[in-house]
Amino acid sequence: MANLTSTEFSNAIPTIVAAQALGYLKANTVLARLVARDWDNEVANYGQTVDIPFTGALSVNDKTENAVVTLQTPSDTKKSVTLNKHKEVSFLIEDYAKALARPDYLAQYITDAMAKVAEEVDGDIAALYSGFSQSVDATAGLGEDNFREARRLLNSAKAPLAQRVAALHEDAEYEFLGIERAVSRDFAESLGAAAANAFTGRFVGFDVFLDQKIATAGGEAKNLFFQRNAIALATRPLPPAPVGAGVIQRVMNEDGMGLRVTMSYSANYLGVQITIDVLYGVAELRDNHGVVVRTTEIV
């Protein structure tokens, strides 16, 4: 019987790494799981644009007797999302044997690395607050009236009642938990992983989440109250390395996110080098489906 060599093991390791990396990214992003997502198997490059179509508006016409129906030709529009975010995390384990024999040794590095990637994705989504034109001043203290006003604005825009989210800064969540009616109506849902841990409750039609990457500026937290279609996150897999380049790669996707895992042996450092990278873009889709609720940042 032939011995199992490092070749057999090394072919399998990138798949193991990618699965663990994807799981950690999924488990620790909040906003990335709550916005509209666009993912496709087509390989893309940095700077490429993704067009997200919007169907044209239809109208209702009166039908009169003995007359034909009124045909309409609605004009479609589109929103372009540029894939201009290329994030990578790389590390090297000098002991080649340990890298092959102890997948759990890799896992700790992957856990730390993917936490950083997750924060970057969330942070880029949270930074879109500056593009929204609607805002609510809750700097005197987040209260039920602020939730009602955000709801009124979304209702006025005919935003769907489903999939409405309030993503709160930690200081805003502290104030939210002081709203008696909100706390008494709190309930648990099976949302999975970090989303469930961040879930604070449902109030006035919003699923309320804690997100520690909510943007702050000028002593204010820019909390995001939105319907899912207000924001888009688009991701595409990156192109593989040329054949014969001496690397092993896997491209995997899960729940709307794609990652590329590259594994190679570094002759300079005599170890295994692993790079996990992701290409994505974020954009505001519907301005009137989002509201920035400004609260005071506690210093």
C-alpha positions in Angstrom: 0.0 0.0 0.0 1.4 3.4 -1.0 2.1 5.9 1.7 0.0 9.1 1.9 2.2 12.0 1.1 2.0 15.8 1.6 0.7 16.1 -2.0 -2.5 14.3 -1.2 -3.0 16.3 2.0 -2.1 19.6 0.4 -4.8 19.3 -2.3 -7.5 19.0 0.4 -6.4 21.7 2.8 -7.5 24.8 0.7 -11.0 23.4 0.7 -10.9 22.9 4.5 -9.6 26.4 5.0 -12.1 28.0 2.6 -15.0 26.2 4.4 -13.8 27.4 7.8 -13.2 30.9 6.4 -16.6 31.2 4.9 -18.3 30.0 8.0 -16.5 32.6 10.1 -17.3 35.4 7.7 -21.0 34.4 7.7 -21.1 34.1 11.4 -19.7 37.5 12.2 -21.2 39.9 9.7 -24.5 41.6 10.5 -25.1 44.3 7.9 -23.7 42.1 5.1 -26.5 39.6 5.9 -29.3 42.1 6.1 -28.9 44.1 2.8 -29.7 43.0 -0.7 -27.0 40.8 -2.1 -25.9 40.0 -5.6 -23.5 37.1 -6.3 -22.6 35.4 -9.5 -20.2 32.6 -10.5 -18.8 34.7 -13.3 -15.2 35.6 -12.5 -14.6 39.4 -12.2 -11.8 41.8 -11.8 -11.3 44.9 -9.7 -13.1 47.9 -11.0 -15.7 45.9 -12.9 -19.4 47.1 -12.5 -22.4 45.0 -11.8 -25.8 46.4 -13.1 -28.8 45.7 -10.9 -32.0 46.3 -12.9 -35.2 48.0 -11.6 -38.4 47.3 -13.4 -40.3 50.2 -14.9 -43.4 51.6 -13.3 -46.8 50.4 -14.5 -50.2 52.2 -14.2 -53.8 51.1 -14.0 -56.2 52.2 -16.8 -59.9 52.1 -17.0 -61.3 49.5 -19.4 -64.3 50.7 -21.4 -66.7 48.4 -23.2 -65.8 47.4 -26.8 -62.4 49.0 -26.4 -59.0 47.3 -26.4 -56.7 47.3 -23.4 -54.0 50.0 -23.0 -50.6 48.5 -23.7 -47.7 49.9 -21.7 -44.0 49.9 -22.3 -42.4 50.6 -18.9 -38.9 52.0 -19.0 -36.5 49.9 -17.0 -33.7 51.5 -15.0 -30.5 50.1 -13.4 -28.2 50.8 -10.5 -24.5 50.1 -11.0 -22.4 48.7 -8.3 -18.6 48.9 -8.8 -16.5 46.0 -7.5 -13.9 48.3 -6.0 -13.3 46.6 -2.6 -10.5 44.0 -2.7 -9.7 42.8 0.8 -7.1 40.2 1.6 -5.6 38.5 4.7 -2.4 36.6 4.3 -0.4 34.6 6.8 2.4 32.0 6.8 3.1 29.0 8.9 6.8 28.2 8.8 6.4 24.6 10.0 5.1 22.9 6.8 4.4 19.6 8.6 2.3 21.3 11.3 0.3 23.1 8.7 -0.6 19.8 7.0 -1.1 17.6 10.1 -3.0 20.1 12.2 -5.9 21.8 10.4 -7.0 23.2 13.8 -3.7 25.1 13.9 -4.8 26.9 10.8 -8.3 27.5 12.2 -7.2 29.9 14.9 -5.4 32.1 12.3 -8.4 31.9 10.0 -10.7 32.9 12.8 -8.7 36.0 13.6 -8.2 36.9 9.9 -11.8 36.5 8.9 -13.0 38.6 11.8 -11.0 41.5 10.3 -12.5 40.9 6.8 -16.0 40.8 8.3 -15.4 44.1 10.0 -14.3 45.6 6.7 -17.4 44.5 4.9 -19.7 45.8 7.6 -17.8 49.0 7.9 -18.1 49.7 4.2 -21.8 49.1 4.3 -22.3 51.3 7.4 -20.3 54.1 5.7 -23.1 54.4 3.1 -25.1 56.4 5.7 -23.6 59.6 4.2 -25.5 59.1 0.9 -29.0 58.8 2.5 -31.0 62.0 2.4 -33.5 61.1 5.1 -32.5 61.4 8.8 -34.1 61.5 12.2 -32.5 63.5 15.1 -32.4 61.3 18.2 -29.4 63.0 19.8 -31.6 63.8 22.9 -32.0 60.0 23.4 -33.3 57.3 21.3 -37.0 56.8 21.9 -40.1 55.2 20.6 -41.0 58.4 18.7 -37.8 58.1 16.7 -38.7 54.6 15.6 -42.2 55.8 14.7 -40.8 58.6 12.6 -38.4 56.3 10.7 -41.3 54.0 10.1 -43.4 56.9 8.8 -40.7 57.8 6.3 -40.4 54.3 5.0 -44.2 54.0 4.8 -44.4 57.2 2.9 -41.9 55.8 0.4 -44.0 52.6 0.0 -41.1 50.5 1.2 -42.1 46.9 1.8 -43.1 46.2 5.4 -41.1 43.0 5.4 -37.3 42.9 6.0 -37.0 46.2 7.7 -34.0 46.6 9.9 -32.6 48.9 12.6 -28.9 48.5 12.9 -27.8 50.3 16.1 -24.5 51.5 17.4 -23.7 50.0 20.9 -24.6 53.3 22.6 -27.9 53.5 20.7 -28.6 49.9 21.7 -28.1 50.9 25.3 -30.7 53.6 24.9 -33.0 51.2 23.0 -32.9 48.8 25.9 -34.3 51.6 28.1 -37.5 51.8 26.1 -39.9 49.9 28.3 -42.3 48.8 25.5 -39.4 47.7 23.4 -38.0 45.4 26.1 -41.3 43.9 27.0 -42.0 43.0 23.4 -38.5 41.5 22.8 -38.5 37.9 21.5 -35.9 35.4 20.3 -35.7 34.1 16.7 -33.4 31.6 15.2 -31.3 33.8 13.0 -28.1 31.8 13.0 -24.6 32.5 14.4 -23.6 36.1 15.1 -26.8 37.6 13.7 -28.7 35.8 16.5 -26.3 37.1 19.0 -26.6 40.6 17.7 -30.4 40.5 17.5 -31.9 42.7 20.1 -35.6 42.4 19.4 -38.4 43.6 17.1 -40.0 47.0 17.6 -42.4 49.1 15.6 -41.9 46.8 12.5 -38.1 46.8 12.7 -35.8 43.9 13.5 -33.3 45.6 15.8 -29.6 44.5 15.7 -26.5 45.6 17.4 -23.7 46.4 14.9 -20.4 47.7 16.3 -19.2 49.0 12.9 -22.0 51.6 12.7 -20.2 54.8 11.6 -19.7 57.8 13.9 -18.9 61.4 13.1 -18.9 64.6 15.1 -19.9 62.7 18.3 -22.9 61.2 16.6 -23.7 57.6 15.8 -25.2 57.1 12.3 -27.6 54.3 13.0 -29.2 52.7 9.9 -32.9 52.1 9.7 -33.7 50.6 6.3 -35.6 48.1 4.2 -33.4 45.4 2.7 -33.5 46.9 -0.9 -32.0 50.2 0.3 -28.5 48.8 0.1 -26.7 46.3 -2.2 -23.7 44.2 -1.6 -22.3 42.7 -4.8 -19.5 40.0 -4.8 -17.8 38.1 -7.5 -15.1 35.4 -7.4 -11.6 36.5 -8.4 -9.8 34.8 -11.4 -7.6 31.8 -10.6 -3.9 31.8 -10.9 -2.3 30.7 -14.2 -1.8 27.0 -14.6 1.7 26.0 -13.5 2.0 29.0 -11.1 2.8 26.6 -8.3 -0.3 27.4 -6.1 -3.4 25.6 -5.1 -6.6 27.6 -5.2 -10.3 27.1 -4.3 -13.1 29.6 -4.9 -16.2 29.0 -2.7 -19.4 30.8 -2.0 -21.9 30.7 0.7 -25.0 32.7 1.4 -24.2 35.4 -1.1 -20.5 35.8 -0.4 -17.6 34.5 -2.4 -14.0 33.9 -1.2 -10.8 32.9 -3.0 -8.3 30.8 -1.0 -4.7 30.6 -2.3 -2.2 28.2 -0.8 1.5 28.0 -1.7 4.8 27.0 -0.4 7.2 29.9 0.3 10.8 28.9 -0.5 12.0 32.1 1.2 10.4 31.3 4.5 10.2 27.5 4.2 6.5 27.5 5.2 3.0 27.4 4.0 1.5 30.8 2.9 -2.3 31.2 2.8 -4.1 34.2 1.4 -7.9 34.7 1.7 -9.3 37.5 -0.4 -12.7 38.8 -1.5 -13.8 41.2 -4.2 -17.0 43.2 -3.6 -18.8 46.5 -3.9 -21.5 48.3 -1.9 -24.0 50.9 -3.1 -27.2 52.6 -2.1 -30.0 51.3 -4.2 -33.1 53.2 -3.0 -32.6 56.4 -1.1 -36.1 56.7 0.3 -35.9 53.1 1.7 -33.2 54.1 4.2 -33.2 56.5 7.2 -30.2 57.6 9.2 -31.2 57.9 12.9 -28.6 60.1 14.6 -27.9 59.4 18.3 -25.3 60.8 20.7 -22.1 58.8 21.0 -21.2 58.2 24.6 -17.5 59.0 25.2 
